Amino acid sequence: MQQDMTKGPITAGLIRFAVPLMIGNLLQQFYNIADTWIVGRFLGADALAAVGSSYTLMVFLTSILLGLCMGSGAVCSIHFGGKDEKRLKSCIFVSFVMIAGVTAVMNVLVYAGLGGLIRILQVPGAVAPLMRDYLRVIFMGIAASFLYNYFASLLRAVGNSVTPLIFLGVSSVLNIVLDLWFVQGFGWGVEGAAAATVLSQYVSGLGILAYTFFRCPGLRIRREHMVWKAETLKEIMGMSFLTCVQQSVMNLGILMVQGLVNSFGTVVMAAFAVAVKIDSFAYMPVQDFGNAFSTYVAQNYGAGREDRIRAGIRSAAAAVLVFCCCISLGVCLSARPLMGLFVSGEEAQAAEIVETGVHYLRIEGACYVGIGVLFLLYGFYRAVRRPGMSVVLTVISLGTRVALAYLLSAVPWIGVTGIWAAVPVGWALADMAGIGYYLCKYRGK
């Protein structure tokens, strides 16, 4: 199931590798949306706000692990493209031990700082107890998230994007079934929704670990590979640390925006919780295409195929532009019925939640080309050993978003609209910086 991207048709190879990534993350978003739908339908606005705010926090925490896994995966992909098996397996051992250690420390810290996290997010009094109950359970899944993301990144690094999709698909279906069983059947409330997610995460995490060990002998490390080499650690840290910083900065900015959103009350919190899920579902395919593009570039970078990298850039850019224009049109036209799927009832509060969410989706949805191009830039710079540039672009994008959100929302006649409008402005500025740097640094090569 491995795919060597240093040869063969470029566009077809990119699409063949990217489609399982897209389907997989759409499934992941689908079961995140299923959580939101079940909680919103059966537990009410306060529970919906609690789960929505918790989701933003969990995305931030897991982004640290995801960044480390993506960075180590990029290094593995470069060595796979260069046909250097010894360095590939050394990278697998060192990166696994390093990221497992980070996971253990993170688990201790989040439980110790649970109360502080809720206060920082400015969670309203009616929502805080529900959020605390949800987080106590959902934090148990951090280790499972590490296992899945690590081995999924490793398999994708060697061109296997199908197997992670299979395990994620099983996990997604299981999560939905358990959600309904625990929340509606047993009446366990938000804790039941969290337990369903954690159990399904462990199924996918342990499952993909077992698959990699038993079915991928080329990735199986032996005793001679279990050496803690400073050179290998430095190489992995050089890529993983900055990729982790990039992911963390991106989600820290979102977390700061979440705190600002929370200050506008339960209606805006609930609308944001639903709209962000729809938003993420809509543009997730281009994020996955950016990750597929990164693997393609990394393998060809390791093999010294600059001609294929340039051709791949043209192909990827065209595909992203077409897709983003189509999805923007779809979201803008269907924003109201999409919000109506998650918010039920005829009362004034439900109508206000829907209207607020529609307003958000029409502003964001019109500008998906900006985030699509940004994901390609992230993938390219990570693959050519310039993860620092991805950090710079993230700081530009999120720094603009956070600063403008706080400034504009403080203006009475703009209010919450300022939070929504700040996002596409940040995307545009980061795109201009990333493209400008590429033209100056790489165009003549």
Long-range contacts (C-beta under 8 A, 24 or more apart in sequence): 1-159, 1-160, 1-162, 1-163, 2-158, 2-159, 2-160, 2-218, 3-158, 3-159, 3-160, 3-161, 4-81, 4-159, 4-299, 5-81, 5-159, 5-295, 5-296, 5-299, 5-300, 6-81, 6-299, 6-300, 6-303, 6-305, 6-308, 10-296, 10-308, 10-311, 10-312, 10-315, 11-315, 11-319, 13-296, 14-289, 14-292, 14-293, 14-296, 14-312, 14-315, 14-316, 14-319, 15-319, 17-159, 17-161, 17-292, 17-295, 17-296, 18-161, 18-288, 18-289, 18-292, 18-293, 19-161, 20-161, 20-162, 20-164, 20-165, 21-156, 21-161, 21-164, 21-165, 21-288, 21-289, 21-291, 21-292, 22-284, 22-285, 22-288, 22-289, 23-165, 23-169, 24-161, 24-164, 24-165, 24-168, 24-169, 24-288, 25-168, 25-284, 25-285, 25-287, 25-288, 26-281, 26-284, 26-285, 27-165, 27-168, 27-169, 27-172, 28-168, 28-172, 29-277, 29-280, 29-281, 29-284, 30-172, 30-281, 31-171, 31-172, 31-175, 31-176, 31-179, 31-197, 31-200, 32-277, 32-280, 33-277, 33-278, 33-281, 33-342, 34-175, 34-176, 34-179, 35-175, 35-179, 35-193, 35-196, 35-197, 36-273, 36-274, 36-277, 36-342, 37-341, 37-342, 38-179, 38-180, 38-183, 38-184, 38-193, 39-183, 39-190, 39-193, 40-270, 40-274, 40-342, 40-343, 40-344, 41-342, 41-344, 42-183, 42-184, 43-183, 43-189, 43-190, 45-266, 45-267, 45-270, 45-349, 45-350, 45-353, 46-126, 46-127, 46-130, 46-266, 47-130, 47-189, 47-190, 48-270, 48-273, 48-274, 48-342, 49-124, 49-127, 49-266, 49-269, 49-270, 49-273, 50-123, 50-127, 50-128, 50-130, 50-131, 50-134, 50-190, 51-130, 51-131, 51-134, 51-190, 51-193, 51-273, 52-269, 52-270, 52-272, 52-273, 52-274, 52-276, 53-121, 53-123, 53-127, 53-131, 53-258, 53-262, 53-269, 53-273, 54-131, 54-134, 54-135, 54-138, 55-273, 55-276, 55-277, 56-251, 56-254, 56-255, 56-258, 56-276, 57-117, 57-121, 57-135, 57-255, 57-258, 58-138, 59-251, 59-254, 60-248, 60-251, 60-252, 60-254, 60-255, 61-106, 61-110, 61-142, 62-142, 62-145, 62-149, 63-244, 63-247, 63-248, 63-250, 63-251, 64-102, 64-106, 64-244, 64-247, 64-248, 65-99, 65-102, 65-103, 65-106, 65-142, 65-145, 65-146, 65-149, 65-150, 66-149, 66-247, 67-240, 67-243, 67-244, 67-245, 67-246, 67-247, 67-248, 68-95, 68-98, 68-99, 68-102, 68-240, 68-241, 68-243, 68-244, 69-99, 69-146, 69-149, 69-150, 69-152, 69-153, 69-240, 70-153, 70-240, 70-243, 70-247, 70-291, 70-382, 71-236, 71-239, 71-240, 71-241, 71-242, 71-243, 71-244, 71-382, 71-387, 72-98, 72-99, 72-150, 72-153, 72-154, 72-236, 72-239, 72-240, 73-153, 73-154, 73-156, 73-157, 73-295, 74-157, 74-239, 74-243, 74-294, 74-295, 74-298, 74-382, 74-383, 74-387, 75-235, 75-236, 75-239, 75-240, 76-153, 76-154, 76-157, 76-158, 77-156, 77-157, 77-158, 77-295, 77-298, 77-299, 77-302, 77-383, 78-298, 78-299, 78-301, 78-302, 78-383, 78-385, 79-302, 80-157, 80-158, 80-159, 80-299, 80-302, 81-298, 81-299, 81-300, 81-301, 81-302, 81-303, 82-302, 82-303, 85-218, 86-225, 87-232, 88-219, 89-219, 89-221, 89-222, 89-225, 90-225, 90-227, 90-229, 90-232, 91-232, 91-235, 91-236, 92-154, 92-219, 92-221, 92-225, 93-221, 93-225, 93-226, 93-227, 94-228, 94-229, 94-232, 94-233, 94-236, 95-150, 95-236, 95-240, 96-150, 97-228, 98-233, 98-236, 98-237, 98-240, 99-146, 99-150, 99-240, 100-146, 103-142, 103-143, 103-146, 104-143, 106-142, 107-139, 107-142, 107-143, 110-135, 110-139, 110-142, 111-136, 111-139, 114-139, 120-259, 121-255, 121-258, 121-259, 121-262, 122-259, 122-262, 122-263, 123-262, 124-262, 124-265, 124-266, 124-269, 126-266, 127-266, 127-269, 130-189, 130-190, 133-189, 133-190, 133-191, 133-194, 134-190, 134-191, 134-193, 134-194, 135-194, 136-191, 136-194, 137-191, 137-194, 137-195, 137-198, 138-194, 138-197, 138-198, 140-198, 141-197, 141-198, 141-201, 141-202, 143-205, 144-198, 144-201, 144-202, 144-204, 144-205, 144-206, 145-201, 145-205, 146-205, 147-205, 147-206, 147-208, 147-209, 148-201, 148-204, 148-205, 148-208, 151-205, 151-208, 151-209, 151-211, 151-212, 152-208, 154-212, 154-219, 155-208, 155-212, 155-216, 155-219, 156-291, 156-295, 157-295, 157-298, 158-218, 158-219, 159-295, 159-299, 160-216, 161-292, 163-208, 163-211, 164-208, 167-203, 167-204, 167-207, 167-208, 167-211, 168-204, 170-203, 170-204, 170-207, 171-200, 171-201, 171-203, 171-204, 172-200, 174-199, 174-200, 174-203, 175-199, 175-200, 238-385, 238-387, 239-382, 239-385, 239-387, 242-387, 242-388, 242-390, 242-391, 243-382, 243-387, 243-390, 245-391, 246-378, 246-387, 246-390, 246-391, 246-394, 249-391, 249-394, 249-395, 249-398, 250-394, 250-397, 250-398, 252-398, 253-394, 253-397, 253-398, 253-399, 253-401, 253-402, 254-398, 256-402, 257-401, 257-402, 257-405, 257-419, 260-405, 260-406, 260-409, 260-419, 261-416, 261-419, 264-409, 264-415, 264-416, 267-349, 267-352, 267-353, 267-356, 268-356, 268-416, 270-343, 270-353, 271-339, 271-352, 271-353, 271-354, 271-355, 271-356, 271-357, 271-360, 272-356, 272-357, 272-360, 274-339, 274-342, 274-343, 274-353, 274-357, 275-339, 275-356, 275-357, 275-360, 275-361, 275-364, 277-342, 278-331, 278-338, 278-339, 278-357, 278-361, 279-331, 279-360, 279-361, 279-364, 279-365, 282-327, 282-330, 282-331, 282-365, 282-368, 283-324, 283-327, 283-368, 283-371, 283-372, 285-323, 285-327, 286-320, 286-323, 286-324, 286-368, 286-371, 286-372, 286-375, 287-371, 287-375, 289-316, 289-319, 289-320, 289-323, 289-375, 289-376, 290-320, 290-372, 290-375, 290-376, 290-378, 290-379, 291-375, 291-379, 292-379, 293-376, 293-379, 293-380, 293-383, 294-378, 294-379, 294-380, 294-382, 294-383, 295-383, 296-383, 297-379, 297-380, 297-383, 297-384, 298-382, 298-383, 298-384, 301-383, 301-384, 301-385, 306-445, 309-384, 313-376, 313-380, 316-376, 317-373, 317-376, 320-369, 320-372, 320-373, 320-375, 320-376, 321-369, 321-372, 321-373, 323-372, 324-368, 324-369, 324-371, 324-372, 325-369, 327-365, 327-368, 328-365, 328-366, 328-367, 328-368, 328-369, 331-361, 331-362, 331-364, 331-365, 331-368, 332-361, 332-362, 332-365, 332-366, 335-361, 335-362, 335-365, 356-416, 359-417, 359-420, 360-420, 363-417, 363-420, 363-421, 363-423, 363-424, 364-420, 364-423, 364-424, 366-424, 367-423, 367-424, 367-427, 367-428, 370-424, 370-427, 370-428, 370-431, 371-427, 373-427, 373-431, 373-434, 373-435, 374-427, 374-430, 374-431, 374-434, 377-430, 377-431, 377-434, 377-435, 377-438, 380-438, 381-434, 389-434, 389-437, 392-433, 393-430, 393-433, 393-434, 394-430, 396-426, 396-429, 396-430, 396-433, 397-426, 397-427, 397-429, 397-430, 398-426, 399-426, 400-425, 400-426, 400-429, 400-430, 401-425, 401-426
